[in-house]
Amino acid sequence: MVKIESGFNPDAAAGTTSASGLGQFINDTGRAYGLNNTNRFDVNASVKAVVKYFLANEKLAKKNKKPDVWVYKYHHDGPTRDYGGEALATGKFAKLADAYEKALEVGHALSVVDAAGAPIADATIKVEQNGKSAVMKTNEHGLLPTFMASPDFGPLTIYIQKASDDFKELGQLAIEKLNSAWTIVAPKERIPVKTHVHVDKPSGARRPRRRACTRSRKGRRCRASRAATARPIRNWRS
């Protein structure tokens, strides 16, 4: 709408009427939406006026059962007059509106799965880029809401919140365009588990007897031994 009215020039002014500023408001309409001689060329004031007028015209179009592009027709002509706004609304404005909607169909999709490939639902994920971050939750399919990120600001760093509430880094994603889709694996947290429990024996317990054999001139001779660490010697023939 602003592109058609002023070409995004906040200092634009019509030569034949009082229309001026981003939205090209005439004096009476501008006054109704907060504009006057001191701020009609101010960007912030003009943007607020355009938005308020847009919302009012949107309600008017619905009330009169007109197509949504008539918000521009009412902006250009007013609520009751006709200065050629309908042709602009259905032609030039409609094409720009379609292009704008397509421009909004960008964003990045990220799904989080475990090591087995199963989606991780209700996981708290932090996406960080260039020092700024956003925290989101995955849905029942392990998907985050579509989010915006520009390749001009470097890679994305992905974190997952652990049971301790700390965030663990899962990895970095290099982005090259304004829309993409990834799947990232979040391994399960490792939990230390005791695999063996050592039980001390009573101090008075007797160690098992075993036979220790020695070699003599008369042949093989064995005696009882209580050695705990010696390895048993295999029988051998003299």
Secondary structure as GFF3:
##gff-version 3
##sequence-region A 1 238
A	DSSP	alpha_helix	2	6	.	.	.	ID=ss1
A	DSSP	alpha_helix	27	32	.	.	.	ID=ss2
A	DSSP	alpha_helix	43	63	.	.	.	ID=ss3
A	DSSP	alpha_helix	70	77	.	.	.	ID=ss4
A	DSSP	alpha_helix	85	88	.	.	.	ID=ss5
A	DSSP	pi_helix	89	93	.	.	.	ID=ss6
A	DSSP	alpha_helix	94	104	.	.	.	ID=ss7
A	DSSP	beta_strand	107	113	.	.	.	ID=ss8
A	DSSP	beta_strand	124	129	.	.	.	ID=ss9
A	DSSP	beta_strand	132	137	.	.	.	ID=ss10
A	DSSP	three_ten_helix	151	153	.	.	.	ID=ss11
A	DSSP	beta_strand	156	161	.	.	.	ID=ss12
A	DSSP	beta_strand	167	173	.	.	.	ID=ss13
A	DSSP	beta_strand	179	185	.	.	.	ID=ss14
A	DSSP	beta_strand	210	216	.	.	.	ID=ss15
A	DSSP	beta_strand	219	225	.	.	.	ID=ss16
###
